[in-house]
C-alpha cells in the first residue's frame, strides 16, 4: 500500500502526530509487516491535508514548538474503506540474511554460525515483543480487535517457525558445508 493510505489507516485508530505515526511502523502494530519513513510520512500528510482527507491542529508543548496533530476526515475514512476492498499484492520478502546464507560455501564456518545465531536471536526477540504487546493489551483490557489479534498471532507464529527452522538446520548445514569443503579443497576457509 502507498504511504498516503498507510497514514490514513493509522489515523482511523485515533489522532496522531507524524512522529506517532512513524512509531507505529517502528515499534507498534505495523512494525512487522509495513514500513514508512519520516521522509515519506510528512509529504504524505501534507498532501492528505491539502486534499481534505485529514485535518491538523496545533498542540502546545512546554519549551518546544507546537506539534501538529492529525485527524482523519469522513472523506479520508471513505478512502481507507475503498482501499481495504482492493486485492492485496503478493507479499514481498527480501532478506540480506538469506542472500548471505545462499553463499554459505564462500563464508567461514564461524561466520555462518554467527549469522544463524544472530537471526534466531532476532526472531525470538520479535516474537517476544509481539507477545508482550498482546499481554499488555490484555492487561489493560484493550483486547477485542480480532483482526489485530490474528495479525499478532500470525507474526508470533511466523517468527517462531523461522527461528525453529534455523535452529534445526544449523547443525546439518554446518555438516554439509564441511563435507562440501572436503570434496572441494578450493572452497576451504
C-alpha positions in Angstrom: 0.0 0.0 0.0 1.1 3.5 -0.6 2.2 5.7 2.3 -0.9 8.0 2.0 -3.2 5.1 2.6 -1.0 3.8 5.4 -1.1 7.2 7.2 -4.9 7.4 6.7 -5.3 3.8 8.1 -3.3 4.7 11.2 -5.4 7.7 11.8 -8.6 5.6 11.8 -7.2 4.3 15.1 -7.1 7.8 16.6 -5.5 11.2 16.2 -1.7 11.2 15.9 1.3 13.3 15.1 3.7 12.4 12.2 6.1 11.2 14.9 3.5 8.9 16.4 2.6 7.6 13.0 6.2 6.8 12.4 6.5 5.0 15.8 3.5 2.7 14.7 5.8 1.5 11.9 8.9 1.2 14.0 7.6 -0.3 17.3 3.9 -0.5 17.0 1.4 -3.0 15.5 2.6 -2.3 11.9 6.3 -2.7 12.5 6.4 -6.3 11.4 4.7 -6.0 8.0 4.8 -2.4 6.7 7.3 0.4 6.7 7.2 4.1 6.3 9.9 6.7 6.8 9.7 10.3 8.0 10.8 11.3 4.5 7.6 9.7 3.1 5.2 10.3 6.0 5.4 14.1 6.2 4.9 14.7 2.5 2.0 12.2 2.5 0.4 14.0 5.5 0.9 17.4 3.8 -0.8 16.1 0.6 -3.6 14.5 2.6 -4.2 17.8 4.4 -4.4 19.7 1.1 -6.8 17.1 -0.3 -9.1 17.4 2.7 -8.6 13.8 3.8 -7.1 14.8 7.1 -7.3 17.9 9.4 -4.5 19.2 11.6 -4.5 21.2 14.8 -1.5 22.7 16.7 -0.9 21.3 20.1 1.2 23.3 22.5 4.3 21.8 24.2 6.2 23.1 27.1 9.5 24.6 26.0 9.2 23.2 22.5 7.5 24.3 19.3 3.8 23.3 18.8 3.2 19.9 17.3 0.7 19.1 14.6 -1.9 16.5 15.5 -3.7 15.0 12.5 -7.2 13.5 12.4 -8.9 11.8 9.6 -12.0 13.3 7.9 -15.1 11.5 6.7 -13.6 11.7 3.1 -10.4 10.1 4.5 -12.3 7.3 6.1 -14.1 6.6 2.8 -10.8 6.4 1.0 -9.5 3.9 3.6 -12.7 1.8 3.2 -12.2 1.8 -0.6 -8.5 0.8 -0.2 -9.5 -2.1 2.0 -11.5 -3.6 -0.8 -8.5 -3.9 -3.2 -7.0 -7.3 -3.6 -3.6 -7.2 -1.9 -0.4 -7.7 -3.9 1.6 -10.8 -3.2 3.7 -10.5 -0.1 7.3 -9.4 -0.8 10.1 -10.9 1.2 13.6 -9.6 0.9 16.4 -10.7 3.2 20.0 -9.8 3.3 20.5 -12.7 5.7 19.1 -15.2 3.3 21.2 -13.7 0.5 24.4 -14.2 2.6 23.3 -17.7 3.7 22.8 -18.6 0.0 26.6 -18.1 -0.4 27.4 -20.1 2.8 30.1 -22.1 0.9 32.0 -18.8 0.5 31.8 -17.9 4.1 33.9 -19.1 7.0 32.1 -21.6 9.2 32.2 -19.4 12.2 30.5 -16.6 10.2 27.7 -18.9 9.1 27.1 -20.0 12.7 27.2 -16.3 13.8 24.7 -15.3 11.2 22.3 -18.0 12.1 22.6 -17.4 15.8 22.1 -13.7 15.4 19.0 -14.2 13.2 17.5 -16.8 15.6 18.0 -14.3 18.5 16.4 -11.5 16.4 13.4 -13.7 15.5 12.9 -14.8 19.1 13.1 -11.1 20.2 10.5 -10.1 17.7 8.3 -13.0 18.7 8.6 -11.9 22.4 8.0 -8.3 21.5 4.7 -9.1 19.8 3.7 -11.4 22.7 4.5 -8.7 25.2 2.4 -6.2 23.3 -0.5 -8.7 23.3 -0.1 -9.3 27.0 -0.1 -5.5 27.7 -3.3 -5.1 25.7 -4.9 -7.9 27.7 -3.7 -6.5 31.0 -5.2 -3.1 30.1 -8.3 -4.7 28.8 -7.7 -3.5 25.3 -8.4 -6.8 23.6 -11.3 -7.4 21.3 -10.0 -6.4 17.9 -10.0 -9.8 16.2 -8.1 -8.6 13.1 -5.3 -7.1 15.3 -5.1 -10.3 17.4 -5.0 -12.5 14.3 -2.2 -10.4 12.8 -0.2 -10.6 16.1 -0.7 -14.3 16.3 0.5 -14.7 12.7 3.6 -12.7 13.5 4.4 -14.8 16.5 3.9 -18.0 14.5 6.0 -16.8 11.6 8.9 -15.7 13.8 8.7 -18.9 15.9 8.7 -21.1 12.8 11.6 -19.2 11.2 13.7 -19.4 14.4 12.8 -23.1 14.9 13.7 -23.9 11.3 17.1 -22.2 11.5 17.9 -23.9 14.8 17.0 -27.3 13.4 19.0 -26.7 10.2 22.2 -25.1 11.7 23.8 -28.5 12.6 23.0 -30.2 9.3 24.1 -27.1 7.3 27.5 -27.0 9.1 27.9 -30.7 8.5 27.1 -30.3 4.8 29.5 -27.3 4.5 32.3 -29.4 6.0 31.6 -32.2 3.5 31.4 -29.8 0.6 34.7 -28.3 1.6 36.3 -31.7 2.0 35.2 -32.6 -1.6 36.4 -29.2 -2.9 39.6 -28.1 -1.3 39.5 -24.8 -3.2 36.3 -23.9 -1.2 38.1 -24.4 2.2 38.3 -21.5 4.6 
